[in-house]
Amino acid sequence: MISESAYTAGPSEPSHAEIPFQAPHAPDHAPWMDLSAQISSLGTRMEELAIVNDTRFHSMEDRIDEYQTGFTSQFEHLDQRLGRLEERMDHQHEEMMAYLRSVFSSTSALISSRHPPPPFVSL
């Protein structure tokens, strides 16, 4: 008699299942080694956070510098405009005073030629 083989066709499966790494229940190494690894990992993470915070600080500092530059530029522009307005007002004031002097000096001369000033008024 010919016996049939007990082989079945199909994908083969591994003989063991992969389990994610877990700390052993009974460590075969000193406990301080785990603590040392955790401290090292914590130190690395703190360095990463320091770099992120430093980057954020510099980014914020750059934005403040940009704002300050814009503000300074606007302030200088307004200061120039105010300076020009003051110059115009001074010029207009001088013109108005010259006009008033010319009007009142001719009126004063005209009045003094017609009537002598009273004794208590000095011109």
FIPA-847799 format. One record per residue: residue in three letters; chain; x, y, z of N, C-alpha, C, O in turn. Coordinates in nm, 4 decimals. Layout:
# FIPA-847799
+------+-----+----------+----------+----------+----------+----------+----------+----------+----------+----------+----------+----------+----------+
: type : mol :     n_c1 :     n_c2 :     n_c3 :    ca_c1 :    ca_c2 :    ca_c3 :     c_c1 :     c_c2 :     c_c3 :     o_c1 :     o_c2 :     o_c3 :
+------+-----+----------+----------+----------+----------+----------+----------+----------+----------+----------+----------+----------+----------+
:  ala :   A :        X :        Y :        Z :        X :        Y :        Z :        X :        Y :        Z :        X :        Y :        Z :
...
+------+-----+----------+----------+----------+----------+----------+----------+----------+----------+----------+----------+----------+----------+
***
This chain:
# FIPA-847799
+------+-----+----------+----------+----------+----------+----------+----------+----------+----------+----------+----------+----------+----------+
: type : mol :     n_c1 :     n_c2 :     n_c3 :    ca_c1 :    ca_c2 :    ca_c3 :     c_c1 :     c_c2 :     c_c3 :     o_c1 :     o_c2 :     o_c3 :
+------+-----+----------+----------+----------+----------+----------+----------+----------+----------+----------+----------+----------+----------+
:  met :   A :   0.0821 :  -0.1163 :   0.0000 :   0.0000 :   0.0000 :   0.0000 :   0.0864 :   0.1225 :   0.0000 :   0.1931 :   0.1300 :   0.0609 :
:  ile :   A :   0.0337 :   0.2173 :  -0.0717 :   0.1041 :   0.3452 :  -0.0794 :   0.0349 :   0.4394 :   0.0173 :  -0.0863 :   0.4599 :   0.0110 :
:  ser :   A :   0.1122 :   0.4947 :   0.1045 :   0.0532 :   0.5884 :   0.2006 :   0.0647 :   0.7301 :   0.1467 :   0.1630 :   0.7663 :   0.0820 :
:  glu :   A :  -0.0362 :   0.8080 :   0.1744 :  -0.0350 :   0.9484 :   0.1309 :   0.0379 :   1.0322 :   0.2345 :   0.0348 :   1.0045 :   0.3544 :
:  ser :   A :   0.1026 :   1.1340 :   0.1846 :   0.1753 :   1.2186 :   0.2796 :   0.0785 :   1.3121 :   0.3503 :  -0.0265 :   1.3473 :   0.2965 :
:  ala :   A :   0.1133 :   1.3497 :   0.4653 :   0.0283 :   1.4385 :   0.5448 :   0.0611 :   1.5858 :   0.5163 :   0.0268 :   1.6726 :   0.5966 :
:  tyr :   A :   0.1238 :   1.6137 :   0.4091 :   0.1646 :   1.7507 :   0.3740 :   0.0479 :   1.8257 :   0.3128 :  -0.0196 :   1.7728 :   0.2244 :
:  thr :   A :   0.0230 :   1.9463 :   0.3573 :  -0.0811 :   2.0288 :   0.2964 :  -0.0146 :   2.1486 :   0.2319 :   0.0778 :   2.2079 :   0.2876 :
:  ala :   A :  -0.0614 :   2.1822 :   0.1172 :  -0.0033 :   2.2950 :   0.0447 :  -0.0580 :   2.4255 :   0.1001 :  -0.1732 :   2.4314 :   0.1429 :
:  gly :   A :   0.0238 :   2.5299 :   0.0996 :  -0.0209 :   2.6615 :   0.1457 :   0.0936 :   2.7360 :   0.2094 :   0.2030 :   2.6824 :   0.2266 :
:  pro :   A :   0.0674 :   2.8593 :   0.2441 :   0.1760 :   2.9393 :   0.3007 :   0.2188 :   2.8839 :   0.4354 :   0.1371 :   2.8404 :   0.5166 :
:  ser :   A :   0.3449 :   2.8871 :   0.4555 :   0.3937 :   2.8367 :   0.5830 :   0.3914 :   2.9490 :   0.6854 :   0.4113 :   3.0654 :   0.6505 :
:  glu :   A :   0.3684 :   2.9164 :   0.8060 :   0.3641 :   3.0138 :   0.9136 :   0.4837 :   2.9913 :   1.0033 :   0.5297 :   2.8784 :   1.0201 :
:  pro :   A :   0.5340 :   3.0991 :   1.0610 :   0.6491 :   3.0796 :   1.1493 :   0.6082 :   2.9990 :   1.2716 :   0.4931 :   3.0002 :   1.3152 :
:  ser :   A :   0.7046 :   2.9309 :   1.3233 :   0.6753 :   2.8450 :   1.4370 :   0.6627 :   2.9233 :   1.5669 :   0.6204 :   2.8687 :   1.6688 :
:  his :   A :   0.7003 :   3.0540 :   1.5634 :   0.6881 :   3.1344 :   1.6854 :   0.6263 :   3.2697 :   1.6490 :   0.6447 :   3.3192 :   1.5378 :
:  ala :   A :   0.5562 :   3.3264 :   1.7395 :   0.4961 :   3.4589 :   1.7175 :   0.5901 :   3.5635 :   1.7742 :   0.6495 :   3.5444 :   1.8804 :
:  glu :   A :   0.6034 :   3.6764 :   1.7009 :   0.6908 :   3.7834 :   1.7487 :   0.6168 :   3.8676 :   1.8520 :   0.5057 :   3.9146 :   1.8274 :
:  ile :   A :   0.6782 :   3.8855 :   1.9646 :   0.6198 :   3.9632 :   2.0735 :   0.7017 :   4.0910 :   2.0870 :   0.8247 :   4.0862 :   2.0879 :
:  pro :   A :   0.6339 :   4.2058 :   2.0974 :   0.7108 :   4.3295 :   2.1142 :   0.7959 :   4.3237 :   2.2401 :   0.7642 :   4.2531 :   2.3358 :
:  phe :   A :   0.9057 :   4.4004 :   2.2375 :   0.9993 :   4.3977 :   2.3492 :   0.9322 :   4.4465 :   2.4767 :   0.8665 :   4.5505 :   2.4797 :
:  gln :   A :   0.9508 :   4.3696 :   2.5788 :   0.9029 :   4.4073 :   2.7113 :   1.0165 :   4.3826 :   2.8084 :   1.0988 :   4.2928 :   2.7904 :
:  ala :   A :   1.0184 :   4.4644 :   2.9111 :   1.1217 :   4.4453 :   3.0125 :   1.1040 :   4.3072 :   3.0732 :   0.9921 :   4.2671 :   3.1051 :
:  pro :   A :   1.2108 :   4.2361 :   3.0891 :   1.1986 :   4.1014 :   3.1478 :   1.1530 :   4.1098 :   3.2932 :   1.1845 :   4.2039 :   3.3660 :
:  his :   A :   1.0782 :   4.0084 :   3.3316 :   1.0286 :   4.0055 :   3.4697 :   1.1418 :   3.9803 :   3.5676 :   1.1442 :   4.0355 :   3.6775 :
:  ala :   A :   1.2317 :   3.8996 :   3.5280 :   1.3473 :   3.8721 :   3.6131 :   1.4703 :   3.9178 :   3.5355 :   1.5262 :   3.8414 :   3.4568 :
:  pro :   A :   1.5125 :   4.0422 :   3.5575 :   1.6231 :   4.0945 :   3.4766 :   1.7512 :   4.0172 :   3.5008 :   1.7833 :   3.9779 :   3.6130 :
:  asp :   A :   1.8232 :   3.9968 :   3.3913 :   1.9514 :   3.9291 :   3.4034 :   2.0649 :   4.0308 :   3.4046 :   2.1816 :   3.9956 :   3.3876 :
:  his :   A :   2.0285 :   4.1596 :   3.4252 :   2.1288 :   4.2653 :   3.4365 :   2.0940 :   4.3528 :   3.5567 :   1.9845 :   4.3438 :   3.6121 :
:  ala :   A :   2.1865 :   4.4351 :   3.5946 :   2.1678 :   4.5168 :   3.7153 :   2.0573 :   4.6204 :   3.6943 :   2.0464 :   4.6766 :   3.5853 :
:  pro :   A :   1.9747 :   4.6468 :   3.7971 :   1.8654 :   4.7439 :   3.7840 :   1.9138 :   4.8851 :   3.7517 :   1.8416 :   4.9619 :   3.6882 :
:  trp :   A :   2.0339 :   4.9198 :   3.7944 :   2.0826 :   5.0552 :   3.7673 :   2.1049 :   5.0776 :   3.6188 :   2.1086 :   5.1920 :   3.5735 :
:  met :   A :   2.1200 :   4.9682 :   3.5409 :   2.1388 :   4.9836 :   3.3965 :   2.0113 :   5.0371 :   3.3321 :   2.0177 :   5.1208 :   3.2421 :
:  asp :   A :   1.8951 :   4.9890 :   3.3777 :   1.7679 :   5.0420 :   3.3275 :   1.7540 :   5.1887 :   3.3654 :   1.7133 :   5.2708 :   3.2831 :
:  leu :   A :   1.7872 :   5.2214 :   3.4882 :   1.7780 :   5.3592 :   3.5350 :   1.8729 :   5.4490 :   3.4561 :   1.8381 :   5.5617 :   3.4208 :
:  ser :   A :   1.9921 :   5.3986 :   3.4289 :   2.0898 :   5.4754 :   3.3521 :   2.0376 :   5.5028 :   3.2112 :   2.0533 :   5.6132 :   3.1591 :
:  ala :   A :   1.9757 :   5.4025 :   3.1500 :   1.9195 :   5.4199 :   3.0157 :   1.8060 :   5.5219 :   3.0183 :   1.7947 :   5.6045 :   2.9278 :
:  gln :   A :   1.7222 :   5.5166 :   3.1212 :   1.6122 :   5.6124 :   3.1322 :   1.6646 :   5.7539 :   3.1520 :   1.6129 :   5.8486 :   3.0927 :
:  ile :   A :   1.7668 :   5.7682 :   3.2350 :   1.8258 :   5.9012 :   3.2574 :   1.8860 :   5.9536 :   3.1280 :   1.8702 :   6.0713 :   3.0953 :
:  ser :   A :   1.9546 :   5.8677 :   3.0546 :   2.0142 :   5.9076 :   2.9273 :   1.9056 :   5.9501 :   2.8286 :   1.9195 :   6.0510 :   2.7595 :
:  ser :   A :   1.7980 :   5.8726 :   2.8228 :   1.6862 :   5.9055 :   2.7339 :   1.6221 :   6.0380 :   2.7741 :   1.5883 :   6.1203 :   2.6891 :
:  leu :   A :   1.6060 :   6.0572 :   2.9042 :   1.5486 :   6.1822 :   2.9542 :   1.6388 :   6.3003 :   2.9187 :   1.5904 :   6.4064 :   2.8791 :
:  gly :   A :   1.7695 :   6.2815 :   2.9330 :   1.8637 :   6.3876 :   2.8972 :   1.8548 :   6.4233 :   2.7501 :   1.8579 :   6.5408 :   2.7135 :
:  thr :   A :   1.8435 :   6.3204 :   2.6650 :   1.8300 :   6.3448 :   2.5207 :   1.7016 :   6.4208 :   2.4913 :   1.7011 :   6.5144 :   2.4114 :
:  arg :   A :   1.5940 :   6.3808 :   2.5554 :   1.4643 :   6.4477 :   2.5335 :   1.4703 :   6.5928 :   2.5808 :   1.4156 :   6.6817 :   2.5155 :
:  met :   A :   1.5361 :   6.6168 :   2.6931 :   1.5486 :   6.7541 :   2.7437 :   1.6292 :   6.8395 :   2.6465 :   1.5969 :   6.9563 :   2.6251 :
:  glu :   A :   1.7338 :   6.7822 :   2.5874 :   1.8118 :   6.8559 :   2.4874 :   1.7256 :   6.8903 :   2.3667 :   1.7326 :   7.0017 :   2.3147 :
:  glu :   A :   1.6434 :   6.7938 :   2.3217 :   1.5537 :   6.8189 :   2.2089 :   1.4563 :   6.9315 :   2.2418 :   1.4342 :   7.0206 :   2.1598 :
:  leu :   A :   1.3980 :   6.9277 :   2.3615 :   1.3045 :   7.0328 :   2.4020 :   1.3739 :   7.1678 :   2.4120 :   1.3161 :   7.2705 :   2.3764 :
:  ala :   A :   1.4973 :   7.1681 :   2.4601 :   1.5726 :   7.2937 :   2.4700 :   1.5959 :   7.3519 :   2.3313 :   1.5863 :   7.4731 :   2.3121 :
:  ile :   A :   1.6265 :   7.2657 :   2.2349 :   1.6474 :   7.3132 :   2.0973 :   1.5178 :   7.3691 :   2.0410 :   1.5183 :   7.4749 :   1.9780 :
:  val :   A :   1.4058 :   7.2987 :   2.0631 :   1.2762 :   7.3469 :   2.0141 :   1.2425 :   7.4811 :   2.0777 :   1.2017 :   7.5743 :   2.0084 :
:  asn :   A :   1.2594 :   7.4914 :   2.2099 :   1.2292 :   7.6174 :   2.2783 :   1.3218 :   7.7287 :   2.2320 :   1.2784 :   7.8430 :   2.2171 :
:  asp :   A :   1.4482 :   7.6972 :   2.2091 :   1.5437 :   7.7964 :   2.1609 :   1.5023 :   7.8456 :   2.0228 :   1.5097 :   7.9650 :   1.9938 :
:  thr :   A :   1.4585 :   7.7522 :   1.9371 :   1.4125 :   7.7889 :   1.8031 :   1.2897 :   7.8779 :   1.8122 :   1.2802 :   7.9781 :   1.7413 :
:  arg :   A :   1.1957 :   7.8424 :   1.8989 :   1.0755 :   7.9251 :   1.9160 :   1.1123 :   8.0632 :   1.9681 :   1.0557 :   8.1633 :   1.9244 :
:  phe :   A :   1.2070 :   8.0692 :   2.0615 :   1.2493 :   8.1977 :   2.1166 :   1.3086 :   8.2851 :   2.0072 :   1.2758 :   8.4032 :   1.9963 :
:  his :   A :   1.3971 :   8.2256 :   1.9254 :   1.4590 :   8.3038 :   1.8182 :   1.3554 :   8.3466 :   1.7152 :   1.3639 :   8.4567 :   1.6607 :
:  ser :   A :   1.2580 :   8.2608 :   1.6881 :   1.1515 :   8.2964 :   1.5945 :   1.0709 :   8.4139 :   1.6492 :   1.0394 :   8.5076 :   1.5758 :
:  met :   A :   1.0377 :   8.4088 :   1.7779 :   0.9634 :   8.5177 :   1.8401 :   1.0483 :   8.6447 :   1.8410 :   0.9977 :   8.7541 :   1.8164 :
:  glu :   A :   1.1768 :   8.6295 :   1.8694 :   1.2679 :   8.7441 :   1.8712 :   1.2751 :   8.8082 :   1.7323 :   1.2784 :   8.9307 :   1.7203 :
:  asp :   A :   1.2777 :   8.7250 :   1.6272 :   1.2799 :   8.7772 :   1.4900 :   1.1521 :   8.8540 :   1.4592 :   1.1569 :   8.9602 :   1.3971 :
:  arg :   A :   1.0370 :   8.8007 :   1.5024 :   0.9099 :   8.8710 :   1.4780 :   0.9068 :   9.0042 :   1.5513 :   0.8571 :   9.1031 :   1.4974 :
:  ile :   A :   0.9590 :   9.0082 :   1.6734 :   0.9642 :   9.1338 :   1.7493 :   1.0548 :   9.2333 :   1.6783 :   1.0219 :   9.3515 :   1.6686 :
:  asp :   A :   1.1694 :   9.1857 :   1.6283 :   1.2604 :   9.2739 :   1.5549 :   1.1934 :   9.3307 :   1.4300 :   1.2079 :   9.4492 :   1.4000 :
:  glu :   A :   1.1192 :   9.2452 :   1.3564 :   1.0484 :   9.2919 :   1.2369 :   0.9438 :   9.3968 :   1.2748 :   0.9313 :   9.4990 :   1.2074 :
:  tyr :   A :   0.8689 :   9.3720 :   1.3821 :   0.7675 :   9.4666 :   1.4269 :   0.8327 :   9.5987 :   1.4659 :   0.7837 :   9.7060 :   1.4309 :
:  gln :   A :   0.9442 :   9.5898 :   1.5390 :   1.0134 :   9.7106 :   1.5835 :   1.0672 :   9.7885 :   1.4636 :   1.0606 :   9.9114 :   1.4621 :
:  thr :   A :   1.1201 :   9.7187 :   1.3638 :   1.1708 :   9.7849 :   1.2439 :   1.0571 :   9.8564 :   1.1720 :   1.0727 :   9.9711 :   1.1302 :
:  gly :   A :   0.9431 :   9.7900 :   1.1573 :   0.8272 :   9.8521 :   1.0928 :   0.7778 :   9.9723 :   1.1710 :   0.7462 :  10.0765 :   1.1135 :
:  phe :   A :   0.7713 :   9.9573 :   1.3023 :   0.7249 :  10.0671 :   1.3869 :   0.8202 :  10.1855 :   1.3767 :   0.7763 :  10.3000 :   1.3651 :
:  thr :   A :   0.9508 :  10.1582 :   1.3810 :   1.0508 :  10.2649 :   1.3719 :   1.0402 :  10.3363 :   1.2385 :   1.0498 :  10.4589 :   1.2322 :
:  ser :   A :   1.0204 :  10.2604 :   1.1322 :   1.0069 :  10.3191 :   0.9986 :   0.8846 :  10.4107 :   0.9924 :   0.8925 :  10.5217 :   0.9399 :
:  gln :   A :   0.7721 :  10.3642 :   1.0459 :   0.6505 :  10.4464 :   1.0463 :   0.6711 :  10.5712 :   1.1317 :   0.6272 :  10.6799 :   1.0943 :
:  phe :   A :   0.7371 :  10.5562 :   1.2454 :   0.7620 :  10.6701 :   1.3328 :   0.8480 :  10.7740 :   1.2616 :   0.8188 :  10.8934 :   1.2677 :
:  glu :   A :   0.9543 :  10.7291 :   1.1939 :   1.0421 :  10.8218 :   1.1226 :   0.9663 :  10.8937 :   1.0117 :   0.9862 :  11.0132 :   0.9900 :
:  his :   A :   0.8792 :  10.8210 :   0.9412 :   0.7987 :  10.8824 :   0.8352 :   0.7071 :  10.9905 :   0.8937 :   0.6982 :  11.1006 :   0.8393 :
:  leu :   A :   0.6395 :  10.9591 :   1.0037 :   0.5514 :  11.0577 :   1.0675 :   0.6311 :  11.1765 :   1.1206 :   0.5854 :  11.2906 :   1.1125 :
:  asp :   A :   0.7490 :  11.1506 :   1.1744 :   0.8336 :  11.2582 :   1.2249 :   0.8740 :  11.3528 :   1.1115 :   0.8757 :  11.4745 :   1.1297 :
:  gln :   A :   0.9063 :  11.2971 :   0.9953 :   0.9404 :  11.3808 :   0.8795 :   0.8207 :  11.4644 :   0.8360 :   0.8346 :  11.5831 :   0.8067 :
:  arg :   A :   0.7033 :  11.4021 :   0.8318 :   0.5823 :  11.4768 :   0.7921 :   0.5536 :  11.5894 :   0.8904 :   0.5204 :  11.7008 :   0.8497 :
:  leu :   A :   0.5662 :  11.5607 :   1.0200 :   0.5438 :  11.6658 :   1.1197 :   0.6457 :  11.7785 :   1.1044 :   0.6118 :  11.8958 :   1.1200 :
:  gly :   A :   0.7690 :  11.7435 :   1.0741 :   0.8720 :  11.8453 :   1.0521 :   0.8363 :  11.9355 :   0.9349 :   0.8519 :  12.0574 :   0.9427 :
:  arg :   A :   0.7882 :  11.8754 :   0.8261 :   0.7476 :  11.9564 :   0.7095 :   0.6275 :  12.0445 :   0.7433 :   0.6207 :  12.1598 :   0.7006 :
:  leu :   A :   0.5322 :  11.9897 :   0.8206 :   0.4157 :  12.0705 :   0.8607 :   0.4586 :  12.1881 :   0.9485 :   0.4083 :  12.2992 :   0.9319 :
:  glu :   A :   0.5497 :  12.1647 :   1.0405 :   0.5986 :  12.2736 :   1.1263 :   0.6674 :  12.3812 :   1.0433 :   0.6483 :  12.5003 :   1.0680 :
:  glu :   A :   0.7476 :  12.3399 :   0.9448 :   0.8141 :  12.4375 :   0.8579 :   0.7114 :  12.5206 :   0.7815 :   0.7251 :  12.6424 :   0.7701 :
:  arg :   A :   0.6083 :  12.4537 :   0.7293 :   0.5028 :  12.5266 :   0.6564 :   0.4301 :  12.6234 :   0.7480 :   0.4022 :  12.7369 :   0.7095 :
:  met :   A :   0.3993 :  12.5787 :   0.8695 :   0.3292 :  12.6673 :   0.9636 :   0.4169 :  12.7867 :   1.0009 :   0.3676 :  12.8991 :   1.0096 :
:  asp :   A :   0.5468 :  12.7633 :   1.0231 :   0.6381 :  12.8745 :   1.0535 :   0.6423 :  12.9736 :   0.9383 :   0.6382 :  13.0949 :   0.9593 :
:  his :   A :   0.6504 :  12.9214 :   0.8164 :   0.6544 :  13.0086 :   0.6983 :   0.5238 :  13.0884 :   0.6868 :   0.5265 :  13.2089 :   0.6618 :
:  gln :   A :   0.4101 :  13.0208 :   0.7051 :   0.2812 :  13.0911 :   0.6977 :   0.2704 :  13.1949 :   0.8092 :   0.2161 :  13.3033 :   0.7875 :
:  his :   A :   0.3208 :  13.1633 :   0.9267 :   0.3183 :  13.2584 :   1.0379 :   0.4001 :  13.3832 :   1.0028 :   0.3565 :  13.4959 :   1.0260 :
:  glu :   A :   0.5201 :  13.3609 :   0.9464 :   0.6038 :  13.4746 :   0.9068 :   0.5341 :  13.5601 :   0.8014 :   0.5373 :  13.6829 :   0.8085 :
:  glu :   A :   0.4708 :  13.4946 :   0.7034 :   0.3989 :  13.5705 :   0.5998 :   0.2835 :  13.6500 :   0.6608 :   0.2630 :  13.7662 :   0.6257 :
:  met :   A :   0.2087 :  13.5885 :   0.7510 :   0.0949 :  13.6568 :   0.8140 :   0.1427 :  13.7751 :   0.8980 :   0.0822 :  13.8823 :   0.8947 :
:  met :   A :   0.2508 :  13.7559 :   0.9730 :   0.3036 :  13.8659 :   1.0550 :   0.3527 :  13.9803 :   0.9667 :   0.3316 :  14.0970 :   0.9995 :
:  ala :   A :   0.4176 :  13.9481 :   0.8559 :   0.4634 :  14.0527 :   0.7632 :   0.3437 :  14.1280 :   0.7068 :   0.3464 :  14.2505 :   0.6956 :
:  tyr :   A :   0.2395 :  14.0549 :   0.6717 :   0.1192 :  14.1193 :   0.6186 :   0.0564 :  14.2099 :   0.7250 :   0.0218 :  14.3245 :   0.6966 :
:  leu :   A :   0.0419 :  14.1582 :   0.8473 :  -0.0185 :  14.2393 :   0.9537 :   0.0660 :  14.3628 :   0.9845 :   0.0108 :  14.4701 :   1.0087 :
:  arg :   A :   0.1981 :  14.3498 :   0.9839 :   0.2840 :  14.4668 :   1.0059 :   0.2627 :  14.5704 :   0.8970 :   0.2553 :  14.6905 :   0.9229 :
:  ser :   A :   0.2529 :  14.5200 :   0.7729 :   0.2359 :  14.6163 :   0.6632 :   0.1009 :  14.6860 :   0.6733 :   0.0918 :  14.8064 :   0.6492 :
:  val :   A :  -0.0033 :  14.6129 :   0.7083 :  -0.1369 :  14.6734 :   0.7183 :  -0.1416 :  14.7702 :   0.8351 :  -0.1879 :  14.8833 :   0.8202 :
:  phe :   A :  -0.0930 :  14.7261 :   0.9536 :  -0.1045 :  14.8123 :   1.0708 :  -0.0033 :  14.9258 :   1.0710 :  -0.0297 :  15.0313 :   1.1287 :
:  ser :   A :   0.1107 :  14.9068 :   1.0085 :   0.2060 :  15.0182 :   1.0053 :   0.1546 :  15.1286 :   0.9139 :   0.1722 :  15.2468 :   0.9436 :
:  ser :   A :   0.0908 :  15.0910 :   0.8025 :   0.0350 :  15.1958 :   0.7151 :  -0.0859 :  15.2607 :   0.7816 :  -0.1058 :  15.3814 :   0.7683 :
:  thr :   A :  -0.1668 :  15.1825 :   0.8528 :  -0.2817 :  15.2384 :   0.9235 :  -0.2337 :  15.3267 :   1.0375 :  -0.2884 :  15.4345 :   1.0609 :
:  ser :   A :  -0.1317 :  15.2809 :   1.1080 :  -0.0774 :  15.3581 :   1.2186 :  -0.0186 :  15.4894 :   1.1685 :  -0.0377 :  15.5942 :   1.2303 :
:  ala :   A :   0.0525 :  15.4836 :   1.0573 :   0.1095 :  15.6062 :   1.0001 :  -0.0009 :  15.7000 :   0.9568 :   0.0081 :  15.8213 :   0.9756 :
:  leu :   A :  -0.1059 :  15.6428 :   0.8984 :  -0.2177 :  15.7252 :   0.8535 :  -0.2872 :  15.7903 :   0.9723 :  -0.3209 :  15.9086 :   0.9666 :
:  ile :   A :  -0.3091 :  15.7152 :   1.0798 :  -0.3759 :  15.7696 :   1.1982 :  -0.2883 :  15.8753 :   1.2638 :  -0.3373 :  15.9820 :   1.3007 :
:  ser :   A :  -0.1598 :  15.8470 :   1.2788 :  -0.0734 :  15.9431 :   1.3473 :  -0.0548 :  16.0708 :   1.2659 :  -0.0285 :  16.1766 :   1.3230 :
:  ser :   A :  -0.0679 :  16.0627 :   1.1353 :  -0.0551 :  16.1855 :   1.0564 :  -0.1794 :  16.2725 :   1.0704 :  -0.1702 :  16.3944 :   1.0565 :
:  arg :   A :  -0.2944 :  16.2135 :   1.0973 :  -0.4175 :  16.2899 :   1.1096 :  -0.4371 :  16.3400 :   1.2517 :  -0.4758 :  16.4549 :   1.2733 :
:  his :   A :  -0.4103 :  16.2532 :   1.3482 :  -0.4335 :  16.2894 :   1.4881 :  -0.3094 :  16.2565 :   1.5684 :  -0.2570 :  16.1458 :   1.5559 :
:  pro :   A :  -0.2625 :  16.3441 :   1.6466 :  -0.1495 :  16.3103 :   1.7328 :  -0.1954 :  16.2127 :   1.8404 :  -0.3095 :  16.2206 :   1.8859 :
:  pro :   A :  -0.1093 :  16.1216 :   1.8815 :  -0.1497 :  16.0241 :   1.9830 :  -0.1754 :  16.0923 :   2.1155 :  -0.1150 :  16.1951 :   2.1462 :
:  pro :   A :  -0.2646 :  16.0355 :   2.1936 :  -0.2897 :  16.0929 :   2.3253 :  -0.1627 :  16.0840 :   2.4093 :  -0.0777 :  15.9995 :   2.3811 :
:  pro :   A :  -0.1469 :  16.1670 :   2.5103 :  -0.0235 :  16.1714 :   2.5875 :   0.0084 :  16.0413 :   2.6615 :   0.1257 :  16.0156 :   2.6889 :
:  phe :   A :  -0.0885 :  15.9602 :   2.6941 :  -0.0613 :  15.8371 :   2.7696 :  -0.0274 :  15.7184 :   2.6794 :   0.0092 :  15.6129 :   2.7312 :
:  val :   A :  -0.0380 :  15.7306 :   2.5481 :  -0.0073 :  15.6211 :   2.4557 :   0.1259 :  15.6507 :   2.3899 :   0.1461 :  15.7588 :   2.3346 :
:  ser :   A :   0.2150 :  15.5565 :   2.3959 :   0.3424 :  15.5755 :   2.3275 :   0.3526 :  15.4753 :   2.2132 :   0.3215 :  15.3571 :   2.2276 :
:  leu :   A :   0.3958 :  15.5252 :   2.1037 :   0.4115 :  15.4366 :   1.9866 :   0.5546 :  15.4067 :   1.9590 :   0.5853 :  15.3340 :   1.8645 :
+------+-----+----------+----------+----------+----------+----------+----------+----------+----------+----------+----------+----------+----------+
***
